Each structure stands twice: as structure tokens, then as C-alpha cells.
Amino acid sequence: MSVKHILKEYIKMFVQDVYLPMIYKKASRQPIEENKVIFADAHNHHTPYSMRRMEAACRDAGFKVETFYSDYQKDGLFASYSAMIAFMRSYGTAHAVVISDTFLPVAGCDKRPETKVVQLWHGAGAMKKFGYATTDDVPGFYKSNIYKNYDLITVSGKLAEEPFASSMRADPGCARAIGVSRTDNYFDEDYMKRTREKVYGVYTEARGKKVILYAPTFRGNADSANESESDAVAQMLKERLPEGWYLITSAHPHAREEGSTGGGLCSEEIMLIADVLITDYSSIVFDYLFLHRPVILYAPDYESFGRIRGFYTPYEELPGRIVTDPDKLTEAIRSEVAHYDPDATDRYLEKYLEACDGNATARIVEYLK
């Protein structure tokens, strides 16, 4: 870990434990605005995919919705602190706050009990370890709780409750198998049709072809994410794929340069036109399972990743072929397409994502009332 990163973590602790609580304490002297629901994120300038359906549902339900979307990594120190201050002032009188990623300002106070904080999280299921379960996410010297103040962590199924609760040091019962809001999209035919057309509008050459989406996750921590050899793999696939196939590469949001993905599309949108998904340890695999299409798990560092980072659920249980040798990728694609087993996907969904039934958003809205 670099000196710069260590210094940054100590600054974050000061901001969380000293600076933000002063702002919140003053703001929370005012009465709660009973209908105000805040949506906030520190990694996007617009509504993250994981919160779009939830935000729309809250507006439809008559809540007064306020949004605080920034990208602290790119916005610079002054702009980021200004955004934090604005959020804390509104947070002090909020009925509820909804987030879908680590969001330090939510944890930067002793929250008044009348305010509900809901963590939607940006990944369904529980695959690789995260949060306090790995020093890649939270270094051992970081003493503050970056997941403080959560009242509800929405998870995909009963088997995800304990991993999420322990990784976020949450109170018992905080992580609940209420379902993942964004997975309601995959039960909505109008949304599916509309989004497929939007994707084809960007990737016009993909129409009429077999599409492969290559969506690797990053290595290391989110502040200094990298995707190791993904560019080389993508180039190899382009050279070896037979005629009639079309490859789309979508970087993980933490490793992506702003505007690098065509048309501003996210991986969860692009995947709707994909006939095959190639990923490694990205949680997009859980979303993709709802489409009932073949998955290739390209994980050349599978053994070391499992040893160093670790998994909550057995990686080999995922309904997809594990490939560690890049030279075997194209043959694995052909074989998996020819022998895809939809029953294996159904069994996995029933075991690990049983709460994602198309009605998660409605249940969460009801909780907020």
C-alpha cells in the first residue's frame, strides 16, 4: 500500500470522525421532514444503475426525493467536501437515505434514530469477500466504521445475509433477504425491450450477430483499481472468434475512465443483448443468470485469488465453465453454448437469489413508509 493511499485513509478517518459530525449535529436540530428521501452516491454524477428503479418508485410513491450524486475520485478536494457538506445538511432532517455503495458521509455522525438508512448495494449475491473481510477494501489501521448507521441492507437471499452483515459489521437483522431492487428489471418485459433497443442503438454492428460481453472486475482496491490483462484478452478474443460473433468489452466502474463505455451504458444494460457472458469475479454474473444464458468464468488467477481474497460461496458452484487458460477460451465458448444447462441456473437462483422475484422494489418502498 502506497504512502499516498495511507495518508488518504487517515484523512478520511478525520473527515468521518471530526469534520462531518459537526455539520450533522447542527443540521439535525431541525425537525425531520417526514416525506424526504435522499438518494446519494460518491462514485457517479448521475443515478447509479442499482438505484434507478428505486428512485423512480419513490417518486411515484409521493416521496420528496433529493439527490446527491458526485464522484469524489474525479471531482477534486474542494468540490468533494462541498458535496459532503450539502449532503450532511440535508441528512440531518431526512426521513430516509438510500445508497448503493460505500458512502462515507452516511457514516459520519451519530445518526438520529428517526432517519432510516437503506443500503441497496451494487452487487447481488455474495461471491468474493469485501468490506471488513478483506484489507483490499478496508485497511487494518482504519478504525472508523465506514458502514455505520445502516438500518437495512437489502440482499438477494437468506444465504447472503450473514456475509453482508459480517462484512459491513452490521447489527443482527440489518441484512435482510428482501430482494435486490435492480433485479426487478429482469422481470419487466417493457424495460427489457426498451433497453435492448437502446443498446443496439449504440452497438449497431451487433444487431443480427452472436454477442459476447466481456466484463471483468478489478483487482486491488477501488481507489487504485486495475484490470490486469483484460485488454490483451479482449484483443485475443477478437482475433479468434468466428465470423458472425461480436465482442463488447465493458470495464468495471471503478476501473473505467469516465465516458469510456459506449453511449454511457453500464454492463447490466449491455448484457441484455449478450448471448454469452465472460467474467471473472464480478457480481454481474448474478444479474446475468436471470437471462438464462451461458456464462464463462475466465479466472486465470483463480487459485491465488481464492487464497488471498477469498470467497463467501464456492466459486465452482456458479453455473458456468471455469477457464484458467486463455488459449482454451474460444473452445469453452463454443462448448458452453452447445451444452448450456438452464436447470443448473434455476437451481443456483433458487439457492442463492430466491428473494429476487420481481417485487423487491415494492417491498423496500413499503419499508420506507
Number of C-alpha atoms within 10 A of each C-alpha: 9 7 8 8 12 14 11 13 16 14 12 18 19 14 17 20 18 13 16 23 19 14 20 25 17 12 16 18 10 10 10 18 15 15 15 21 27 22 23 26 24 23 20 18 14 14 18 21 17 21 23 14 17 23 23 12 16 21 13 10 13 10 19 16 16 17 16 18 18 20 16 19 14 12 15 10 11 10 14 17 16 10 19 23 18 13 23 24 17 20 25 23 22 25 22 23 24 24 23 21 18 18 18 20 24 26 21 29 22 13 20 16 10 12 23 20 25 23 23 23 19 18 20 26 26 24 21 20 21 22 19 20 20 17 16 19 15 18 15 10 10 15 11 15 18 22 21 21 22 23 19 21 25 26 32 28 24 19 19 22 21 19 24 26 18 16 15 22 18 20 14 11 13 20 27 21 21 23 29 32 29 23 26 19 18 19 15 11 10 10 12 16 11 10 19 16 15 16 22 16 13 14 16 11 10 20 14 11 15 15 21 25 22 25 26 26 22 22 17 14 17 14 13 11 16 18 16 12 10 18 12 10 17 15 12 15 19 13 9 12 17 10 8 10 14 21 19 21 20 22 22 20 18 19 17 15 10 11 9 12 18 14 12 11 17 17 21 18 15 25 25 20 22 24 19 23 26 25 21 25 20 17 19 22 26 22 20 21 22 17 17 17 19 26 28 23 25 25 18 15 12 17 11 10 15 15 10 11 16 19 18 18 17 12 18 10 10 20 24 24 20 21 19 16 11 15 13 11 23 15 11 19 21 12 13 18 15 10 10 17 15 14 11 15 22 16 13 16 21 13 13 20 28 18 22 26 16 17 17 23 25 18 13 21 16 11 11 19 12
